[in-house]
Amino acid sequence: MGKTACIFGSTGLIGTQLHLLLSQNESYERIVVFNRSAQSITIPKTDQIVGEYGSLLEFQNKLKADEYYCCLGTTMKKAGTKEAFEFVDYHLPVSIGKLAVLNQVENVFVVSSIGAAAQSKNFYLRTKGRMEEEMRKAGIKNLCFFRPSMLLGNRNESRFGESLGKIFMKIFGFVFIGKLKKYKAIEAEVVARAMMKVAEAKTGNSVYISDEIQKIGSMTFEK
């Protein structure tokens, strides 16, 4: 029997790519996506569950899987308040980690951010770091965090400042060498591919920084 993967945040930049990649991988028999609102999905092997993230436990039995992928994330501008941002980038991943333990899901892969640190003076990076620390406390056997730099790819929403940053990164990306290499922008598809590769390797508790993600995700995938 093939594996079942569950994706939280399947409509985002990385989640969209991950959903497609997993569906094309013969190792996976079923892909569960949890969405707040019903989406029109044509990707094969997919079961969609619609509900509120604040009520995850109500869907515990429907969210049984071999692997959890947490691709959730927002911005302060979109969230509007620090509390709303923390809900998406801290509380929801932590809740998913706890649900993984309840459902005996031993393999959990989480998108974080380069520079994530619980003691950071930057609110965004501090929140990501706190999230990582709290998820580690859950006792998940194989918990991996992916810390990409600026993501490249086509979003469903427009982010003006981010768009300018992407243009800069594409023009001046060549200057990100040596110690700066890890800050070079990275394609969302590369991150998704790296997550899938790491899942197959079952590396145990690990943290992958952007340049390492680039290296892993750029390799030709072999089932």
Secondary structure as GFF3:
##gff-version 3
##sequence-region A 1 223
A	DSSP	beta_strand	3	8	.	.	.	ID=ss1
A	DSSP	alpha_helix	13	24	.	.	.	ID=ss2
A	DSSP	beta_strand	28	35	.	.	.	ID=ss3
A	DSSP	beta_strand	46	50	.	.	.	ID=ss4
A	DSSP	three_ten_helix	53	63	.	.	.	ID=ss5
A	DSSP	beta_strand	67	70	.	.	.	ID=ss6
A	DSSP	alpha_helix	76	79	.	.	.	ID=ss7
A	DSSP	alpha_helix	82	86	.	.	.	ID=ss8
A	DSSP	pi_helix	87	91	.	.	.	ID=ss9
A	DSSP	alpha_helix	92	102	.	.	.	ID=ss10
A	DSSP	beta_strand	107	111	.	.	.	ID=ss11
A	DSSP	alpha_helix	123	136	.	.	.	ID=ss12
A	DSSP	beta_strand	142	147	.	.	.	ID=ss13
A	DSSP	beta_strand	151	152	.	.	.	ID=ss14
A	DSSP	alpha_helix	160	172	.	.	.	ID=ss15
A	DSSP	three_ten_helix	173	175	.	.	.	ID=ss16
A	DSSP	three_ten_helix	178	183	.	.	.	ID=ss17
A	DSSP	beta_strand	186	187	.	.	.	ID=ss18
A	DSSP	alpha_helix	188	201	.	.	.	ID=ss19
A	DSSP	beta_strand	206	209	.	.	.	ID=ss20
A	DSSP	alpha_helix	210	218	.	.	.	ID=ss21
###
